[in-house]
């Protein structure tokens, strides 16, 4: 578990800044004009008339993190690919000031309601946390959910008895905001390697990680660490698939330790299916795309 703490400690210092900005070859359908969000943008693609499926990337990631999975899902679903403002080169917009995550969740609800959807929602990392927040506050908004390597309280990776009061991410936020650009750039290869096994993806991830607004990134990370939904998941009845990684090179030879950790984090959550994806790190969609797609499509069917 010490290795897990190291990985996520590093990951939070540049957390999920890992993103893969690649062009989407599918021609996007015009995003809904019924409601225009101020904290994120949506690309509407896939097959019109099919069930709605929303995909939310993690901290500082582009919607392009879902490109490979979206291509596979597109024939059977109408996809809504979200990207938060301030991440991956997008202007900070309304996320430049004030609390970010609650506002994003509220606008996701408004987007779903305005478009009269009962969607499936898939989220990675902080995107997974926001799905939990959405399903907790607005249960009717989420028909099924897929969480890719996220916890109801991420501070658990630092200490098993963590509370919002004992975890003080303010210092990390200040350091992240004040760090000179050259130092921030220099640390990326090591950080990215801890989150992505695929060496080709690592290079693109490092090159793309600097394009997020530093303040939005730091403030979102702070809010993520201060959000504790452990007491809430017991009342979230939405069927859920949790995908979590295991890599022997980083986490030792006993995968059961990872099973125990994730199962304990969601022990009170009803209607949850756990699935470990071996030979992968935090960005499962890059390291094991085929395994992830098989798991998702099997759960949705």
C-alpha positions, -999 to 999 in steps of 0.1 A, spaced: 0 0 0 30 23 4 36 21 -33 -1 30 -39 3 61 -17 34 71 -36 17 68 -69 -14 88 -60 7 113 -40 26 120 -72 -5 117 -92 -22 145 -72 7 168 -75 3 166 -112 -29 146 -109 -45 134 -140 -27 162 -158 -19 133 -179 -41 137 -210 -38 125 -246 -47 152 -270 -54 134 -303 -77 144 -330 -112 129 -330 -119 115 -365 -156 111 -360 -176 141 -372 -192 156 -341 -229 162 -340 -238 198 -329 -239 200 -292 -273 207 -276 -286 242 -279 -313 236 -252 -288 244 -224 -254 260 -228 -230 252 -199 -206 278 -186 -182 255 -168 -177 228 -195 -182 221 -232 -198 191 -247 -192 174 -281 -223 154 -291 -215 124 -313 -222 88 -318 -255 75 -332 -286 97 -329 -316 80 -314 -295 55 -293 -293 56 -255 -275 87 -241 -240 81 -226 -219 109 -210 -182 106 -207 -163 128 -182 -124 129 -181 -103 134 -150 -84 163 -136 -68 184 -163 -76 159 -190 -91 166 -224 -122 148 -237 -98 132 -261 -88 108 -233 -120 89 -244 -114 89 -281 -106 52 -285 -135 41 -262 -159 66 -278 -152 51 -313 -161 17 -300 -193 29 -282 -205 52 -310 -225 27 -330 -247 18 -300 -249 51 -281 -254 88 -285 -222 102 -268 -218 134 -249 -181 140 -245 -174 166 -217 -144 187 -211 -141 211 -181 -131 247 -189 -96 254 -179 -83 219 -187 -62 209 -217 -60 243 -233 -96 253 -229 -102 288 -215 -109 289 -178 -142 306 -181 -164 305 -151 -140 280 -134 -115 308 -130 -131 318 -97 -149 302 -68 -157 266 -62 -156 244 -93 -168 209 -87 -203 217 -72 -209 241 -101 -199 216 -127 -222 190 -111 -251 214 -111 -246 222 -147 -244 185 -156 -278 181 -140 -291 211 -160 -277 196 -192 -293 162 -185 -326 177 -175 -328 202 -205 -321 174 -229 -346 150 -212 -320 123 -208 -317 93 -185 -281 86 -193 -253 62 -186 -224 82 -173 -187 71 -174 -160 90 -155 -123 87 -149 -105 99 -117 -120 132 -107 -147 127 -134 -157 96 -114 -160 116 -82 -183 141 -100 -205 112 -112 -209 101 -75 -217 137 -66 -243 138 -94 -259 105 -85 -259 114 -48 -277 148 -53 -298 138 -84 -304 100 -84 -327 102 -114 -300 117 -135 -278 86 -138 -292 52 -150 -259 34 -147 -224 46 -140 -189 34 -148 -161 47 -125 -126 43 -137 -101 44 -108 -117 68 -85 -126 68 -48 -153 84 -27 -125 101 -6 -92 101 -23 -73 111 8 -76 75 19 -45 67 -2 -25 89 21 -38 74 54 -66 50 61 -80 71 89 -80 103 69 -107 129 74 -113 162 57 -99 180 88 -67 160 89 -59 163 52 -47 197 44 -42 201 6 -40 239 9 -2 236 9 -1 215 -22 -24 239 -39 -1 268 -31 30 249 -42 13 239 -75 2 274 -82 36 290 -74 58 264 -91 79 279 -119 70 266 -154 105 250 -159 102 230 -126 67 220 -134 78 208 -169 108 189 -155 88 168 -131 64 155 -157 82 125 -171 84 108 -137 49 117 -127 34 105 -160 53 72 -158 37 65 -125 2 69 -141 7 54 -176 25 23 -187 22 28 -224 55 45 -234 41 61 -266 12 76 -246 37 88 -219 54 111 -245 22 126 -256 9 129 -221 40 148 -210 38 171 -240 1 179 -233 1 182 -195 12 218 -195 -18 232 -214 -42 233 -184 -48 266 -166 -27 262 -135 -51 279 -111 -81 258 -123 -60 227 -120 -48 235 -85 -82 245 -72 -99 214 -87 -73 192 -71 -79 210 -37 -116 204 -40 -111 168 -50 -91 161 -18 -116 179 3 -147 159 -10 -156 130 12 -185 109 0 -179 78 21 -211 83 41 -231 91 9 -223 60 -12 -245 38 10 -275 57 -3 -265 58 -40 -284 29 -54 -274 35 -91 -258 3 -106 -221 9 -108 -190 -7 -124 -157 1 -107 -126 -5 -128 -93 -2 -110 -57 -9 -120 -30 -33 -109 6 -32 -120 30 -56 -103 60 -34 -111 46 -6 -89 23 -24 -65 41 -56 -56 33 -92 -64 0 -95 -44 -30 -80 -63 -53 -90 -35 -40 -59 -16 -55 -37 -44 -88 -57 -42 -90 -51 -5 -83 -14 -8 -110 -7 -34 -136 -31 -20 -132 -14 14 -136 21 0 -170 11 -15 -180 -14 11 -213 4 18 -222 10 -18 -251 -12 -31 -253 -24 -67 -215 -22 -74 -195 -45 -96 -157 -45 -90 -133 -54 -117 -95 -52 -115 -77 -45 -148 -42 -61 -146 -11 -47 -162 -24 -12 -161 -19 20 -142 -42 50 -134 -51 56 -171 -65 22 -178 -79 34 -212 -43 39 -225 -27 8 -210 -55 -18 -215 -81 -3 -239 -94 -37 -251 -99 -50 -216 -116 -18 -205 -140 -18 -235 -150 -54 -230 -157 -47 -193 -177 -16 -201 -198 -31 -229 -204 -62 -209 -217 -41 -179 -239 -19 -201 -255 -49 -219 
